[in-house]
Amino acid sequence: MSATVAPTPHVHAAVRTARPDGGQNTRRPRRSPGATLGTNGILVVGAAYMVLPLLWLVFATTKDASTLYGANVFSPGGSFVANLQRLLAEDGGIFLRWLGNSILYAGVGALVAGFISLMAGYAFDKIAFRGKGFLYGTVLVGVLIPNTATVIPLYLLAASVGLTNSVWAVLIPAFCNPFSVYLARVFSSGYLPDAVLEAARVDGAGPVRSFLRVGLPMLVPGFVTIALFQFVAIWNNFMLPLIMLQDRSLFPTSVGIFLWQSQVQQNPEYSPLVIAGSFLSIVPLVIAFVLLQRFWRAGLAAGSVK
């Protein structure tokens, strides 16, 4: 009696190799050279878009008015120290006054606005009250409105109470930022568990004490991130101080450099002052980001993962 064996069908199976720890190695799909080249190309173009203007500014600061717009754009000159000396001595050292005003506006505005935004975001996230959804909706609508659209209404309000041409005309509008409130709510939901606040309430802490003793220390990275965003936004603000201020001694660097730039056509010797002033005006921003990078990097990571 003979037995017949049915032919085994040919089956294609995925081959997986065993690892020494008993697991299995799975191969990642290989990316095509075109996709890799396209991705790297986009990154190179983006990096060049951000780095080349700054690199040009560094080299231009070392040149005088006669060689500033020469053919060798990225070649160093020999007038760096002379340009800085003239910048700091121009008009009785007015640039140092402008730089101090920018530090005042951006520093105080960032700290106060960051704390106000943190309190508002904490309230929207952790506290239940009537009209909460409607109020938060108005905050989101405020995020969509560009700052330049509010400059004229803010000027009319400041003029009605006599605050124009003063430090408060620039500081008070900077204390409230809808986008910072939105970020603060995201940070509060990501950093601050509800169980921690519930434990504080069980121990007898009220809403204010819970925020100051429990919530605020846990939200420090978020506060630093919001304050840095506010610092950069206020430092780069141009339209609001241009409309609000008439006294040159109250100008920030953005408006002061614009004032010099408007005189370049009549006097080309102002060109090195504009370039050197622009170079010095970014130094505080670089210092702030370098000193606080560990906080804002942690804050961005926590705000993106809930």
Secondary structure, DSSP 4 states (H G I P E B T S, - for coil): -----PPPP-------EEPTTS-EE-PPPPPPHHHHHHHHHHHHHHHHHHHHHHHHHHHHTT--TTTTTSS-TT---S-HHHHHHHHHHGGGTHHHHHHHHHHHHHHHHHHHHHHHHHHHHHHHHH---TTHHHHHHHHHHHHHS-GGGGHHHHHHHHHHTT-TTSTHHHHHHHT--HHHHHHHHHHHHHH--HHHHHHHHHTT--HHHIIIIIIHHHTHHHHHHHHHHHHHHHHT--HHHHHH---GGG--HHHHHHHHHTTTTT-TTHHHHHHHHHHHHTHHHHHHHHHTHHHHHHHHHHHH--
